[in-house]
Amino acid sequence: MPGPIQSLSRAAAIMRLLAGGERRLGLSEVATSLDLAKGTAHGILRTLQQEGFVEQDPESGKYQLGAELLRLGQSYLDVHELRARALVWADDLARASGETVYLGVLHQRGVLIVHHVFRPDDTRQVLEVGSMHPLHSTALGKVLLAYDPVARGELGEDPLESYTPRTLTSLEDVDAECALIRERGWADAIEETWEGVASIGALIQDRRRNPVGAVCVSGAVERVCEDGFVRSELVASVRGAARAISRDLGAGRF
């Protein structure tokens, strides 16, 4: 069987790199991050730009993902039943909580964000649909780890990456927290991936009661938490949204 085409693999790596954060990246940053020669990185970026998958800021010369990639991704997401069923409930959750809402599904060793509702205020925010969040350090990921054996298998046995001093890096600690999540029915993550950010997540099930995704609210610790713990009213809102989405997917009452 033929091996992978190197230029396509490199182009995919560049797009994943650009999808990984808010900042635009310059040619040198892209080349250094992926251990590519500048000429190679520039040629791939130029081709991706011509196809609309990458855009270059005319002032800074830096690159970001282009609109064509979002259009292609949207064509997939529009037919994704989970996202379609969750749209109204996610909007309601964002309005009720005043916080950002994410809908995520398991994808390889992470959580793929398939829907993102902005926090309902006037602050600058960046759409994260299509981005990947970690499994072991986010509320979305920990919910999936707790209920989906496939997700737990994706972690493997390697050491887990530490993002902040509060990240759980021991598989034993992750498994213990997953047991707690199953007992109480929801997950939280307080400054485990990003300093100053807390999230609360709950499981979404399909008509066969299989875990198919998770929904969460995410925001500043001082708003999501009180006295070091996530706010109970936000927990109730997230769990209510997860139950409503699950019912729309045919899971019935639970």
Secondary structure, DSSP 8 states (H G I E B T S, - for coil): -----HHHHHHHHHHHHHHTSSS-B-HHHHHHHHT--HHHHHHHHHHHHHTTSEEE-TTT--EEE-HHHHHHHHHHHTT-HHHHHHHHHHHHHHHHH-SEEEEEEEETTEEEEEEEE--SSSS-----TT-EEESTTSHHHHHHHHH-HHHHHHHTTS----SSTT----HHHHHHHHHHHHHHT-EEEESSSSTTEEEEEEEEE-TT--EEEEEEEEEEHHHHEETTEE-HHHHHHHHHHHHHHHHHTT----
